């Protein structure tokens, strides 16, 4: 028997298909999942989630401030040629000095900068 | 059954269907089920050799599709085939680990072949059921889903030559099994 003949016989043997009742079962399970997702989207966020989002925002702001601070420190200690080539770092350093002055003013202490 | 019926029905709106499913469109999910469930079921059955397990895989695959979030699916048919394969092999590995015996005779039953000689249908069915899952999978994808060796290779993440070899070995084994059955 050749390969083609075996293939032809296999096709003749027929294809198994999922039972008809599987359709209702699968689609009903999927429908419940879709409804659950829709319900979750429309529901107000619980307090814990709100707090977690607020905390994440605070952490992100702190990280951003640290990065800016490090960049400005690097700019302040770098050779003038490097600083001149990075004007945004100078800007950050200036912002940091302004912030220090503001903090000193609030604390009624000399800024020292 | 004609060849045209064997291949998965084309999806009417292309892969826009996947985007609609991700958006929670239940009708799109029904369309995807009608177009691809038979192919997903057959693929799982070819690997697992058990209709009940193949049904479980079918449900898991479509549930995952309904739950899915994130990036767009470029090719829904390829996605479903790959998902069915992953689920089926994961189940097969679990069975092997737990040493659960499978019933390979349940893969294809000769009752479906109305126009064939019952003895021949039985011999062919046994020959197909006797193949290892990796070879049976390639035979099913090639003969019933009419995929090319290249497409099967992409799906199985295997070189095209490896796929072609598996197919040749499978047909050789089947030929031997059929010859043996004719002698008996």
Interface residues (C-beta under 8 A of the other chain):
Chain A: X1 X3 X6 X7 X9 X10 X11 X12 X13 X14 X15 X16 X17 X18 X19 X22 X23 X25 X26 X27 X29 X30 X31 X33 X34 X37 X38
Chain B: X1 X3 X5 X6 X24 X26 X29 X30 X33 X37 X38 X41 X42 X45 X51 X54 X55 X58 X59 X62 X63 X65 X66 X67 X107 X108 X109 X110 X112 X113 X115 X116 X120 X121 X124 X125 X128 X139 X143 X144 X171 X174 X175 X178 X179
